[in-house]
Amino acid sequence: MMPERSREGSRRIFARACTLMPGGVNSPARAFGAVGGQPVVVDRGDGCYLWDVDGNRYIDYVASWGPLILGHRHPAVIAAIEEVLRHGTTFGAPTRWENELAELVVEAVPSIEQVRFVNSGTEASMSAIRLARGYTGRDKIVKFAGCYHGHVDALLVQAGSSATTLGAPSSPGVPEGCTRDTLLLPYNDSDALRQAFKQYGSQIAAVILEPIAGNMGVVPADREFLQAVRSLTAQYGSVLIFDEVITGFRVAYGGAQSLLGIQPDLTVLGKIVGGGLPVGAFGGRREIMSKLLPEGKVFQAGTLSGNPLAMAAGAATLRVLRDTNPYAALDRKTERLCAGLQAAAEEAGVEHVIQRVGSMFTLFFRSGPVRNYADALEANTDRFAAYFRGMLERGVYLPCSQFEANFVSTAHEDADIDATIEAARAVFAALP
């Protein structure tokens, strides 16, 4: 038995946090509710490592839920933030740093002719949907079960049993009217999509989806499904929105759409595009983007939108990715990690499947491929919780939910991969 790591400092700080903030956190995913126990309180990060307030070190595969593809405290990103700090923190006025990041995004993603920066992925999704409705003059939105687009009222809907279900709110505080025009469909189901367009096509403003889902675990869209989405939206004059908050600049420099060869009308970005600072973005065809105020009439605004610190951190990150093109190396590194995890699980007779695209992956505790949310829900979450706790005790920091993606960064070295595989081998052997 491994001795339990001391986390007295984390326990003390988190106990105080619970008196100050609901559940002690500012985002529920951090609260360890799905895995049990109390979260570690992080003190610092460097490269692919985190240290908690008690001095315990962890190999980090959360990467702040995706943004830190270059690892913690990358020198180019830190230098860019420090340079802007000499000028100030926020101005509420145009700055050159907005132009620099916008130019990089437009150059990287062919479907984006113009972009607008906001402060989170949620805000970007909300704004893209409003823009699509303003552009088309229609109200209905199609989303897919298991795809998360932020805590937007219109998109917080339950899964339905029929092919085209008018969604009901899945959170208290969301009136039914907010989701009345949301059509919820199963992911990777082209027939359900065709049925929805046959019934509601002239009313559908937009279809929004993750082309590679990362919030029910890593679940890639089938090519036939994506082609159906693209052809049906074009046929009916609806706007196709790709939510690439997770996959943008993660699976390829041009995002998932560059891998898949399918261009959406609008793209939602976040995470990596801010270099680790709070940011979101949405962009697309100039014809659609021109409907935004002050050029058009669709309202969108934000006091801190285009914040110079976030713009500089994002631009520094994108320049490193553009100039070093680390994606092939990241793919090989992640493939090696997943192969080692698979071999360790097989040795222990643990039922599992690993799904991966580039440097993001999920180890599902179930057999067979996961193609949609219903498949994901068949995973053994109790076994995942035991796996998570065992890995944490061995110094490996994973997302604290079965239904999240793991992320490998350029900072992970072979020794970190080997240590992770060895930790997993010991944990698998002890799983119930």
N, C-alpha and C positions, 0 to 999 in steps of 0.2 A: 504494500500500500504506500502511495506517495503521501508525504506529510502535507497537510493542507496549508496553503499559503496564508500568511497573515494579512488580513484586510481590515484591521481595526480602524484605520483612518478612513477607508471607504465607508465602513458602516456608520461611523460617527457623522461624517459629512452628509451622507444620504439621509440619515435620520433627521438631521436639521433641515435638509431640503424638503422633506415630506411635510414639515410644518409651514413651509414658505410657498411651495408650488404644488399644484394638484398631482398626487402620485410621486412627487419629488423630482419631476422631469419637465422638460419643455417640448418633448415629443414622445408619445407613448411607446414607440419602438425601443426606447432606451431603458425601459423599466424592468426588463427581464420577466415580464408577465407570462410569456409563453414557455419559459424554461425554468422558472422557479429561482428563488434566492434573490439577493440584492445585487444591483449592478456595481461594477468597479467604478471608482471615481478616477478619471484620468488626470494626470498631472502634466504630461508632455509627450511629444512624439518626435521621432527622428528616423528618417529613412522608412523602413518597413516595420518599425517597432513603436510600441506604446509603453509608457511606464505609468503605473497608478500612483496614488498619493502615498502608498506604503512602500514604494520602490520596486514592486514586482514588474518584470519586463514581459511583454507579450509580442509575438509575431502577429501583425495586424492584417486581417483579410476583410475588414469592414471598410477601411479607407474613407472614413467619414461618410459611409453609404455610397461610395463611388467616385467622389470628385478627385481623390488624390492618386491619380494614375502615375504620377512621378514620385510618390511617397511623401512623407511628412518633411516639411522645411526644405524643399528643393532650393538650392542656392539661387537659381535664376528667379524664382517666384519671390523669395524673401527679399532679394535685391530690388525687384520691381516695386514691392510694397514700400520698402524703406525710402525709395526715391520719391514716390508720390507723397509720403508722409512729410517730406521736407516742404511740400507745397501746401498741404492741408489735408482734410479728410472728406469734406463734402462742401459743395458750393450752391447747389440748386440752380445751376446754369450749365450751358454746354461746355465741354472740355475736349481737349485733343485725344484723351485716352479712350473716349467713346468711339471716335473715328477709327483708332488703331484696332480695337477689338472687332468692330463691325466689319472692317476690311478683311480681317483674317477669317471671320465666319463666312462672309459672302464668297471669298475665294475658295474656301474649303468645301462648301456644300452647294453644288450646282443648282439645286432647286430653290435656294434662297437668293433672291435679288435684292431684297431689303430686309432689315431686321430691326426689332425694337427690344431694348433691354428692360427687364423688370427685376424684382427682388427675390423671386422663388419660382420653382417649377409649377406650384399651384397657381400662382398669379399668371404665369405664362399660359397655362392650359385654359384658365378662365377667360383670359383676354382673346386667345385664339378662337375659342368657341363663340364669344360675342362678335368677333370680327366676321366669322363665317356666317353667322346669322344676319349680320348687317349687310354683308355682301350679297347673300342669296335672297334675302327677304323671307326666309323660311324659319321655322322654329325647332323642328325635331332634330335630335342628335342620336347617332348610333354609337354605343360603346360596347365593349366586350367584357364578360365576366372574367375577373382575375386581373384585368388591366387597371392599374391605379394611375390616376391623373391628378393627384393632389386632392386636398379636401374641398373640392368645388361642390357646392350644393347640388347642382344638376347632375353630378357624376357619382354621388354617394348613393348608389342604388343596390338593392338586393338582386341575387341571381333568381331568374324565373325558370319554371319548368318547361314552358312552351318555347317554340323557336323564336317568336317575337313577343316579348313581354314588355308592357309598359311598366317601367320600373317604379317600385315603391321605395321610399327613403329607408336607408339602413342606419341612420343616426338620428337620435333625438335632436330636435332643433331644426331639422330640415322639413319644411312644409311639403305636403304632397304636391302642391302646385309647382314646386321647384323641379320635380322630376317627372311631371306629367308628360313632358315632351322628350323624355329619354327612352330610347329603345335599347334594351339590354339583350345581347345575343351571346351564344357560346363562341369562344375563340376557336379559330381553325375550322369553322363550320360554314362552308360556302353555300350550302343549300339554305340554311337559315338566313343568311345574308340576302340571297336572291329573293326569298319569300318576303323579307322585310321591305325590300325595294319594290317588289311587285305590289305590296299593299300600301306603302307610304311614300314611294319614291318622289312624288312631286312636292312632298312636305319636308323632306330630309335636307337640312342645311349642311350637315357634315357627318363624316365618320371619323372617329378618333380611335387610334389604337397604338399600342407598342408593337413595332414590327418584330422585335425580339423582346418578349415580356420578361420583366425582371422582378415583378412584385407578387408573383405566385411561384417564385423560383424561376430559373432560366428556362423559358419555353419559347423556342423559335416558331414563327409563323410558317406554315407550309407555303411553298411557292404558288401552288394553285389557288390557295386562299388569298394570298396577296394580289395575285393577278385579277381575281374576281373582285376584290375591293377596289382596285384601280379602275377596272373597266366599268363597273357599275356606277361608281361616283362620276366618272366622265360621262357615261350615258345619260344619267339623270341630272347632271348639272350640280351635283353636290361637291362640297369641298372635302378633300382627303387630308386629314391631319395626322402626321406621324408624331407620336410622343417619343422623342429621343432624349429625354432628360437623362436617362441612364446610359443609353447606347451611343449618344452623340460624342464623338472623339474617343470613345472607349473601344469599340470593336473595330473601328477603322477611322482614319482621320476625317473622312467624309461622312462618318456615321453608318448606321445599318443600311440606310438607303443606297449608299455607294456599294456595299457588299451585295445587296439584293437586286440592284439594277432597276429599282422602281422609284420614281420621283413623286413625292406628295405635292399638294398645293401649298400647304403650310407645315412647318416643322416647329415643334416645341423643344427647347433646349434648357439645360441647367447643369448643375454639378460641375463637370470638368470645365465648362465654358467660363466658370468663375474662379478657377484655380484654387478652390478651397474657401472662397469667401461667398457670402450670400448673393446669389444672382439667378436669374432666369432669363430666357429670351424666346421670342417667337418671330418667325420670318417666313417669307415665301415669295410668290409672284408679286411683282410690282403692282399689277392690276388690282390685286386683293389688298395689299398693304396700304395702297393709296387711299383706302376708305377710312383709315384711322385719322382722328384729329391730330394735328390741325389741318391736314390736307383734305381729309374727308369729314364724315360726321359721326363715326363710331368712337365713343369716348373711351379713353384709357389714359391714366396718369399715375405718377408715383413720385413722392418727395425725394426718395433716395435712388430712384431708377438711374442707371448709368453711373453709379457711385465710382469715383475715380480709383479707389483702392481695389474694388472688385474688377474694374475694367483692366487695370494694370496687371493684377494677378492672373486673370484669364488670358490676357494677351501673351504674358510670359510663358504660361503653360502651353498655349497653342503653338508658339514659336518653337519651343523645344520639341514638341511632337512633330511639327512639320519638318524641322531641320534634321532630327535624328531618326525619324521613321522607325519607332521601336516595335511596331505591331507584329512583325514576324517573330521577333525574339520573345515578345510577351506571349504569343500563341504557343511557341515551343515550350516555354517555361510552365505555362498553365497546363498544357497537355501532359508534361512530365509529372506535375503534381497530381492531376486527376488519375493518371495511370497508376501512380503509387497508392493513392487512396482506394482505387478499385481493387488492386491486388491485395491490399491489406484487408478490405472488407470481405473479399472472396475467401481468403485464408481463414477468417473467423466465421464464415458461413452467415454473414449478415446480409439480409435481403436489401438491395439498394439499386439505384440507377443514378448515374452522374450525367447531367446535361450541361454542355459547355458551348459557348461561342466566344472565340478569342480569349480574352483575359477575365471573363466572367463565367461563373459556373455555380451549380447547385447540386449537392448530394441529397437525393430524395431517399428516404427510408421506405421504399416500396419497390416492387418489381415492375418491369415494363416501362415503356416511354411515357412521358407526361406531355400531352398535347393540348390540354385545356385545364380550366380551374377545377372541374369535377375530378379529373385524374389527380391533380395536385392534392386535393383534399383526402385522397386515399392513403397518403403517406402517414407513417407511424410517428406522430408528433411526440409521444412519450419517449420513444427511442431516440428521437432527435434531441430532446431535452437532456437525456442522459449523456449523449455524445457531446453536446455543447458544454455541459458542466465538466466532463472529463477532459476535454481539450483545454478549457480555461485553466484548470488546475495544472496542466502541463505547459502552460505558457503560450497557448494559441488562442487568439481573440477572433471569434467568428461572429457573423450576424446572429442575433439571439432569436431567430425564428426560422422554422423550416421553409418558409415561403419567401425567402430573400435570396439575392445573389451574393456570392463571395467574389472578391476582387483581388487580382494580383497586380502589383505595381512594378515599375522598372527597378525599384529599390530592392525587391526580393532577390536574394542570391541562391545559388544551389544549396548552400548549407541550410538556409531557411526552409527550402522545400524539403530537404532530407529530414530536418528536425520535425517538420509538420507531419510527414508520412510516418515517422517512428512514433510520434505521439498518438496518431490515429490508430496505428497497429495495436498499441497497448489499450486504447479505449475500446476499440472493436472487440478485443478479446474478452473484455469485462462486461460488455453490454448484456442486459437481461434478454 
